Amino acid sequence: MINRGIFANLYEPQVTLCEVVSEKGENSGWSAYSGVVTITELHNDTPIKRARSLVELIAWCYFNSVIDERTEYIVYGGKSRHTDTDMEKLVANLATRFPIELLDTSRMDDYADAAKLLVSELIVKTAVGDGMVTTGKPVALDRTDPFRYGPKEGSLVLAIDHLQMNSWHELLLHRYAGNNNVLEALCDYLKWYPPSSGIKPVVPHVYVMGAVPGNDVACRIEGVFREVIERFYGEDNAFSQYYVLTIGASHFAITFEGDIPRYEELSGFRALCSYLGRPNEHSLP
């Protein structure tokens, strides 16, 4: 982040966003440019900022007051299919969840204790447009679970950017990609709340970018967090329990070792049955 208060005004009324694509046709990041920049001018212009992900780029611009809800966007999204409307909605969401004024309310007393999580947002990229979801074609009712969606029964969740602000007013962004993104995000979030502390986590807010079934994806992820939190917090025998989640063709068992949340991937139905057959008083699939 740029040190706040050094620069009087960084605001840009118009910003051009461009997805950077490698020679293999894969996404390798995003760049933001001041003003309206055409495709032919991109190679000769210097970007304001480069970032690994679109969310990281937008968050950096927002928290440094380069953009706000008034900014207009020109988006060269390539395969991502993001639009200027998607950017406007994302920034509006950040303004609601992370008002800029929050960064200016710290006190010296806040630094006397260990950092605590104050605001948390999971920003989700989905598989819409990647062959799993085709707008206008119906999906069988038994295949609408976002974690086992459509005829391929794959997860709609391609990546999760977890944006956080703690009591030291540090802004943190963690990105989770790959098949286990939901599990990794869940376990890292729960590490802020060791069960021995007696503090029960709140369910983080989930925002889905530009997705047709966005509400379903958000509700599904929030539902998993809610069930896991209810399962492991506030009960005397929480450490002997587990929670089983199925994503795509894989099954995962979530447990705690002391205060540390962990998950184990169970390869196949037989492995799942074997795991469920272990001596244990409780399970919640």
Secondary structure, 3 states (H helix, E strand, C coil): CCCCCCCCCCCCCEEEEEEEECCCCCEEEEEEEECCCCHHHHHHCCCCEEECCHHHHHHHHHHCCCCCCCCEEEEECHHHCCCHHHHHHHHHHHHHHCCHHHHHCCCHHHHCCCCCEEEEEEEEEECECCCCECCCCCCCHHHEECCEECCCCECCEEEEEEEEEECCCCEEEEEEECCCHHHHHHHHHHCCCCHHHCCCCCCCEEEECCCCCHHHHHHHHHHHHHHHHHHHCCCCCHHHCCEEEEECCEEEEEEEECCEEEEEEECCHHHHHHHHCCCCCCCEC
